[in-house]
Amino acid sequence: MPLLDAFDCSIKYTQVIDENGKVDAALFPKDLDDETVKQMYIYMCFARALDAKTLSLQRQGRAATFAPLLGEEATQIGVAFGMAKGDILVPSFRQHGILLARGMRLDSYFIYWRGFEEGNDTLKDIGSFPIAVPVGTQMPHGAGAAFAQKYLNTGKAVFAFVGDGGTSEGDFYEAINFAGAFGLPLVSVVENNQWAISLPRSKQTAAKTLAQKGIAAGINSVQVDGNDVVAVYKATKEAAALAREGKPSLIECVTYRISMHTTSDDPTKYRSDAEVEAWKAKDPISRIRKYLEGKSLWNDSMEKEMADKQSSEIDEAVAKAEAFKPDPKSMFESVYSFLPQTLKEEEDSALASGFWM
């Protein structure tokens, strides 16, 4: 029997800046200037501040169940800066960092986490699909959106986020297989934070990497240090360029969820403090600050000015969100393309009775 054509099963791993702020100059992107790196740092800090505020509001009963991103800022901001303005984002439920960097309205963000779907409505203005809570279901949506971009010849790439647990879902495999078979401009970003709620990465799959799952789909697959914002940026730019040529990619960003899976979770029940502390030493924000300080691009005064400004913007957005009055009629308007008669009767009855006046 003839042998199959040989193909490369190796997975490239990239790190540009290590946890001590040391740079591999040979890998540093030539298009990345100091001012852009500084903006990356600012958005990473903004994402962490937003995360902390939302967690605080949830604990006060002023926000719904929430999934913190603490520790994953570099992955999200790196992708945000590597995307083109017109590219499309398909998030899951922990991507408020990338949404923030893409221009998300802060008041809409807090409106959503207060339990009102109207907060999702403005995401279309920044080229994003709504937040998707079910695990993996957003991946076929991403593949479908990518198919539409190819059909319409828009030149846009689609970036779909999924967690390590989501890579075990059928939806994930179907999406990357479809992308590979049809040559779609889809970039699948695996935000590997090592835990799918209480299931560790080691028990999620026997595969040595999550990136290699893309090989069987015939797509470009790489792994990067997800705590290195520059490495993530570099991989994103490369994947985006390939996507515009009809070559889909998978990027596995190796990072860590420092906080709980959601506010209904207690991670101390299933993982050790020693593990968490080891990953804190690889903190994505402190490493980029070391890099900036080493080039005399950042100092304590700038840090305080930034923190004060971000805190003020967040507090202003919270106040605006808490003053928001939802229109109950929206529950009839945002589910179906046309309203079924049974629901139309319920809506008419509610309006006639003055149910929500």
C-alpha positions in Angstrom: 0.0 0.0 0.0 1.3 3.5 -0.8 2.3 5.6 2.1 0.3 8.8 3.0 1.9 12.1 2.1 4.1 13.2 5.0 2.9 16.2 7.0 4.3 18.2 10.0 2.7 17.3 13.3 5.0 19.6 15.4 3.6 22.5 17.4 5.6 25.8 17.6 5.7 27.5 21.0 6.4 31.2 21.2 7.4 33.5 24.1 8.8 36.9 23.4 8.9 38.4 26.9 9.5 36.2 30.0 8.2 36.7 33.5 11.2 38.9 34.4 10.6 41.3 31.5 13.5 39.9 29.5 13.0 40.1 25.7 13.9 37.8 22.9 14.9 40.5 20.4 14.9 38.2 17.5 11.2 37.4 18.0 10.0 40.9 18.9 7.5 42.1 16.2 9.0 44.8 14.0 5.7 46.7 13.7 5.3 47.0 17.5 6.5 50.4 18.8 6.9 51.5 22.4 3.7 53.6 22.5 1.6 50.6 21.4 3.2 48.3 24.1 2.4 51.0 26.6 -1.2 51.1 25.4 -1.4 47.3 25.8 -0.2 47.6 29.4 -2.8 50.3 30.1 -5.6 48.1 28.7 -4.4 45.1 30.7 -4.6 47.2 33.9 -8.0 48.5 32.8 -9.3 45.0 32.3 -8.1 43.9 35.7 -9.6 47.0 37.4 -12.9 46.3 35.6 -12.7 42.7 36.7 -12.2 43.6 40.3 -15.1 46.1 40.3 -17.5 43.6 38.8 -16.5 41.0 41.3 -17.1 43.5 44.1 -20.5 44.4 42.7 -21.5 40.8 42.5 -20.6 40.2 46.1 -22.8 43.1 47.0 -25.7 41.7 45.1 -25.4 44.5 42.4 -24.4 42.1 39.6 -25.2 38.6 38.4 -23.0 35.5 38.5 -19.8 36.6 36.9 -16.7 34.9 35.4 -13.5 36.8 36.3 -10.5 37.0 33.9 -7.8 37.7 36.5 -4.5 36.4 35.1 -5.7 36.2 31.5 -5.3 39.8 30.5 -2.3 39.3 28.2 -4.2 36.8 26.0 -7.2 39.0 25.5 -5.3 42.3 25.0 -2.8 40.7 22.7 -5.5 39.4 20.5 -7.4 42.7 20.6 -4.3 44.7 19.4 -3.5 42.0 16.7 -7.0 42.2 15.2 -7.8 44.7 12.5 -10.5 47.2 13.3 -13.1 45.6 11.0 -12.5 42.0 12.1 -15.2 40.1 13.9 -15.1 38.8 17.4 -17.1 35.8 18.7 -16.6 35.7 22.5 -17.6 33.2 25.1 -18.3 34.4 28.7 -14.9 35.7 30.0 -13.7 38.1 27.3 -14.4 41.5 28.8 -10.8 42.4 28.4 -10.8 42.1 24.6 -14.3 43.7 24.5 -12.9 46.6 26.5 -9.9 47.1 24.2 -12.2 46.9 21.1 -14.3 49.8 22.4 -17.1 48.3 24.5 -19.3 50.8 26.2 -18.7 50.4 29.9 -22.2 51.2 30.9 -23.5 48.5 28.6 -21.1 46.0 30.1 -22.5 46.7 33.6 -26.1 46.7 32.3 -25.5 43.2 31.0 -24.0 41.9 34.2 -26.9 43.4 36.1 -29.0 40.8 34.2 -30.4 42.8 31.3 -29.7 41.6 27.8 -29.9 45.2 26.5 -26.3 45.4 27.6 -25.4 42.9 24.8 -27.1 45.1 22.1 -24.2 47.5 21.7 -21.6 44.8 21.1 -22.5 44.8 17.4 -21.2 48.3 17.2 -17.7 47.0 17.9 -18.0 44.0 15.5 -18.7 41.5 18.2 -21.3 38.7 18.6 -23.2 38.7 21.9 -21.6 37.0 25.0 -22.1 33.3 24.9 -22.4 31.4 28.2 -23.0 27.8 26.9 -19.7 26.0 26.5 -18.5 25.8 22.9 -21.7 26.8 21.2 -20.2 30.0 19.8 -17.7 28.1 17.7 -20.1 27.1 14.9 -21.3 30.7 15.0 -17.8 31.8 14.4 -17.4 29.3 11.5 -20.6 30.5 10.0 -19.6 34.2 10.3 -16.3 33.3 8.6 -18.1 31.5 5.8 -20.1 34.7 5.3 -16.9 36.8 5.1 -15.5 34.5 2.5 -18.7 34.4 0.5 -19.0 38.2 0.6 -15.3 38.7 0.0 -15.0 41.3 2.8 -11.4 40.7 3.7 -12.3 40.4 7.4 -11.1 37.7 9.7 -13.3 36.2 12.5 -11.8 35.5 15.9 -13.7 32.9 18.0 -12.7 32.4 21.7 -13.0 29.0 23.5 -11.7 27.7 26.7 -9.6 24.5 27.3 -12.8 22.7 28.4 -14.6 23.9 25.3 -12.1 22.1 23.0 -13.6 18.8 24.1 -17.0 19.8 22.8 -18.3 18.6 19.4 -19.1 22.2 18.4 -15.4 23.0 18.6 -14.4 20.1 16.3 -17.2 20.8 13.9 -16.2 24.5 13.6 -12.5 23.9 13.0 -13.1 21.1 10.6 -15.6 23.2 8.6 -13.1 26.1 8.6 -10.3 23.8 7.3 -12.4 22.1 4.7 -13.7 25.4 3.2 -10.7 27.6 3.7 -12.4 30.0 6.0 -10.9 33.2 7.5 -11.5 31.8 11.1 -9.0 32.1 13.9 -9.9 29.9 16.9 -8.3 31.3 20.1 -8.1 28.6 22.8 -7.8 30.5 26.1 -6.2 27.6 28.0 -6.4 28.7 31.7 -5.7 25.2 32.9 -9.1 24.5 34.6 -12.5 23.9 33.2 -14.3 24.7 36.4 -12.9 21.9 38.7 -11.5 19.7 35.9 -7.8 20.2 35.3 -6.2 20.4 31.9 -4.4 17.1 32.6 -7.7 15.3 32.8 -9.3 17.2 29.9 -7.4 15.4 27.2 -4.4 13.1 26.7 -3.1 15.4 24.0 0.2 17.0 24.8 -1.1 20.3 23.6 -4.5 21.7 22.8 -3.1 23.3 19.7 -2.5 20.0 18.0 -6.2 19.4 17.8 -6.2 21.7 14.8 -3.7 19.5 12.9 -6.3 16.9 11.9 -8.5 19.7 10.6 -5.7 20.8 8.3 -5.3 24.2 9.8 -2.3 26.2 11.0 -1.9 25.5 14.8 0.5 27.2 17.3 0.9 27.5 21.0 2.0 30.7 22.7 2.8 32.0 26.2 -0.7 33.4 27.0 0.8 35.6 29.8 3.1 37.3 27.2 1.0 40.0 25.5 3.7 40.5 22.8 3.8 36.8 21.9 0.0 36.7 21.7 0.0 39.9 19.5 2.6 38.3 17.2 0.6 35.1 16.8 -2.6 37.0 16.2 -1.1 39.2 13.5 0.3 36.1 11.8 -2.9 34.2 12.0 -4.9 37.2 10.8 -2.7 37.5 7.7 -3.2 33.8 7.0 -7.0 34.0 7.5 -7.2 36.7 4.9 -5.6 34.3 2.5 -8.3 31.7 3.3 -6.1 29.7 5.7 -7.7 29.3 9.1 -5.6 29.0 12.3 -5.8 27.8 15.9 -3.9 29.7 18.6 -3.5 28.0 22.0 -2.7 30.7 24.6 -1.3 29.0 27.7 -2.4 31.1 30.7 -4.0 30.6 34.1 -7.2 31.5 35.8 -6.0 33.0 39.1 -9.5 33.6 40.4 -12.6 31.4 40.5 -14.3 30.0 37.4 -17.4 32.1 38.3 -18.6 33.8 41.5 -20.6 30.6 42.3 -17.3 28.6 42.4 -14.8 27.9 45.2 -11.4 26.9 43.6 -9.8 26.2 47.0 -11.9 23.0 47.0 -10.0 21.5 44.0 -6.6 23.2 43.6 -3.6 24.0 45.8 -2.4 27.4 46.9 1.1 26.4 45.8 -0.1 26.0 42.2 -1.8 29.4 42.2 1.2 31.1 43.7 3.5 29.5 41.1 1.4 31.0 38.3 1.2 34.4 40.1 4.9 34.6 39.5 4.2 34.6 35.8 1.7 37.5 36.1 1.1 39.0 32.7 0.8 42.6 34.0 3.9 42.7 36.2 6.1 41.3 33.4 5.1 44.0 30.9 5.5 46.7 33.5 9.1 45.4 34.1 9.7 45.7 30.4 8.4 49.2 30.2 10.2 50.4 33.3 13.4 48.8 31.9 13.1 51.2 28.9 12.1 54.2 31.1 8.7 54.2 29.6 6.7 53.8 32.9 6.9 55.0 36.5 4.9 55.1 39.7 3.4 58.6 38.9 2.1 57.3 35.6 0.7 54.2 37.3 -1.3 56.3 39.8 -2.6 58.7 37.2 -3.8 55.7 35.1 -5.4 53.9 38.0 -7.3 57.1 39.1 -8.6 57.7 35.6 -9.7 54.1 35.1 -11.4 54.0 38.5 -13.3 57.2 37.7 -14.5 55.9 34.3 -15.6 52.6 35.9 -17.5 54.3 38.7 -19.2 56.6 36.2 -20.3 53.7 34.1 -21.6 51.8 37.2 -23.8 54.8 38.2 -25.1 55.1 34.6 -25.9 51.3 34.5 -27.7 51.4 37.8 -29.9 54.2 36.6 -30.9 52.1 33.6 -34.6 51.2 33.4 -35.2 48.1 31.2 -38.2 47.9 28.9 -39.9 44.6 29.6 -41.2 44.7 26.0 -37.7 43.8 24.9 -38.3 40.2 26.0 -40.7 39.9 23.0 -38.5 41.7 20.5 -35.0 40.0 20.7 -35.7 36.3 20.5 -37.5 35.5 17.2 -37.2 37.0 13.8 -41.0 37.2 13.8 -43.2 36.9 16.9 -45.2 33.7 17.2 -48.9 34.3 17.7 -49.0 32.9 21.2 -46.3 35.3 22.3 -48.0 38.2 20.5 -51.2 37.4 22.5 -49.2 37.5 25.7 -47.6 40.8 24.7 -51.0 42.4 23.8 -52.4 41.2 27.1 -49.6 42.6 29.1 -49.8 45.9 27.4 -53.6 46.0 27.8 -53.4 45.3 31.5 -50.7 47.9 32.1 -48.6 45.1 33.5 -45.3 47.0 33.3 -46.5 50.6 33.2 
